[in-house]
Amino acid sequence: MSLDIEKYEKILRRLPKPILRWVEKRLKKIPKFRAMIEAEDEKLRETLDHSLKPYREVFSRNFEIPKEGISKDQILSDMKKMNELETPRWQQGYVSGGIYHGDPSHIDFLNEVYTLHSQSNPLHSDLFPSATKFEAEIVSMVAGILGKGQALDTDKVCGTVTSGGTESILLAMKTYRDHARMKRGITRPEIIAATTAHVAFDKAADFFGLKLVKIPLGADYKMNVAIAKKAVNRNTIAIVASAPAFPHGVIDPIESLSAIALEKGIGLHVDCCLGGFVLPFAEKLGAPVPPFDFRLKGVTSISIDTHKYGYAAKGTSVCLYRNEELRHHQFFTATDWPGGLYFSPTLAGSRPGALSAACWASLMATGEKGYLEATQAILNTAEKIKSGIRSIPELKILGEPLWIIAFASDTLNIYEVLDQMTKRQWNLNGLHHPESVHIALTLRHTQPGIAEKFLADLKESIEAVKANPGLTNGMAPVYGMASSLPFRGLVSDLLKKTLDAIYRV
Ligand SMILES: Cc1ncc(COP(=O)(O)O)c(C=O)c1O
């Protein structure tokens, strides 16, 4: 991308945000600038169409419902081909996060459970008491690993099954908003979170009219507690902490935040979407896990994803609360609708009972022993990878992560390293502020030889970048531009155009 504004980036970056937004608005009115953006958009459109739609030339494109149904054999055959094309990359361990278990026998088992319950809908608890049983037991089992019954005042911990981490977070934030409105009369609610808190909290703020106050990180990549404490005011409804946060895999100082929440009489949500099924077992295995769950008195809610390290199929998570009184603010009820009395615990109405069934089956089949073994394998692989990265002089690990490992470079363009890794099949996560890359280790990476392959490819990638710095036809310039462009409105437009591209047949 060769926008001339890159030349003025440093000056622009020093401008206060409202002035920058004003400059951006003015610039967009200048025909030459608009033409430049449109030209860039066209280039982006071509790149996106190429990378997002590899099947255009391979399978038929369908713009409308076929006049007559296609044969089921044909449909299944095409779908099997797509599956065969897409499976090897994650199956062989080239993907950061994404697929957390992936063993064929585990997948077959979950599929069998799904088939049995494919018609189930927890909304109809009278028709599907199995769904009710599964969901109540999922919540109870998950609460049990996050401190329920293990300390004073933890026996009332309760929750609901949701569709994923984002929904759990949205619901928790809505709950705090409604609770604070009723109990404290707060009409301009604020939540406090580190800059690294998952973007679902930004989404919640956007959806539910909350002000999200972002707290910078300390040198250790954890939320700066002193700044967080100062940020609490009479509109604050909750602090958010991560265990760990997605970007650098670092756990916020939750014990200190718990003390602040208690002192100020506000909520403390711990986002354990990534860590909820690793940290409790890592603690039992003797890893250095700081206190993070309901055993801390100030922790009032936790999000934890069964569809990540709980090894369930995609589409389930749990949102836990310290007590039922708080959970009531999540629930929706309608008493006067002509369609009858209506009550629903989460965002959706009808829900896929088969996913709850598969989630329950995953917890039951894995058992504590299975989670301990899985965690041990992941931590062992993480040690190998961390010491391998530490031995590469061009790289440095950010913070002190357990198994989600972010690395950066003072001497190389890390996005070019990322591009080189992509060329070698790896699907890693590009991060910014600071520019870095991470790998979230899963059971896929514990397969023999994967850690060694990762490190060998990383070393080769670094040599390739050193031999030809600046030479890339991958995503590095896009990442670099998106990370450094001072006009965030333009970056946002770019992302919306990517979504448009996704929905183009
Ligand atoms: C820490 C954390 N919280 C929340 C989420 C959101 O989860 P989901 O993608 O299931 O909505 C993620 C996803 O990676 C995460 O890492």
PDBQT file of the ligand as one rigid body, heavy atoms in Angstrom, charges set to zero:
ROOT
HETATM    1  C1  LIG A 601      -9.516 -14.580  25.955  1.00  0.00    +0.000 C 
HETATM    2  C2  LIG A 601     -10.653 -14.737  24.985  1.00  0.00    +0.000 A 
HETATM    3  N1  LIG A 601     -11.881 -14.304  25.318  1.00  0.00    +0.000 NA
HETATM    4  C3  LIG A 601     -12.923 -14.414  24.491  1.00  0.00    +0.000 A 
HETATM    5  C4  LIG A 601     -12.788 -14.984  23.253  1.00  0.00    +0.000 A 
HETATM    6  C5  LIG A 601     -13.978 -15.049  22.323  1.00  0.00    +0.000 C 
HETATM    7  O1  LIG A 601     -14.343 -16.351  22.089  1.00  0.00    +0.000 OA
HETATM    8  P1  LIG A 601     -15.282 -16.773  20.838  1.00  0.00    +0.000 P 
HETATM    9  O2  LIG A 601     -14.427 -16.638  19.624  1.00  0.00    +0.000 OA
HETATM   10  O3  LIG A 601     -15.645 -18.168  21.181  1.00  0.00    +0.000 OA
HETATM   11  O4  LIG A 601     -16.443 -15.886  20.788  1.00  0.00    +0.000 OA
HETATM   12  C6  LIG A 601     -11.539 -15.458  22.864  1.00  0.00    +0.000 A 
HETATM   13  C7  LIG A 601     -11.346 -16.066  21.551  1.00  0.00    +0.000 C 
HETATM   14  O5  LIG A 601     -10.262 -16.408  21.147  1.00  0.00    +0.000 OA
HETATM   15  C8  LIG A 601     -10.436 -15.320  23.749  1.00  0.00    +0.000 A 
HETATM   16  O6  LIG A 601      -9.220 -15.723  23.407  1.00  0.00    +0.000 OA
ENDROOT
TORSDOF 0
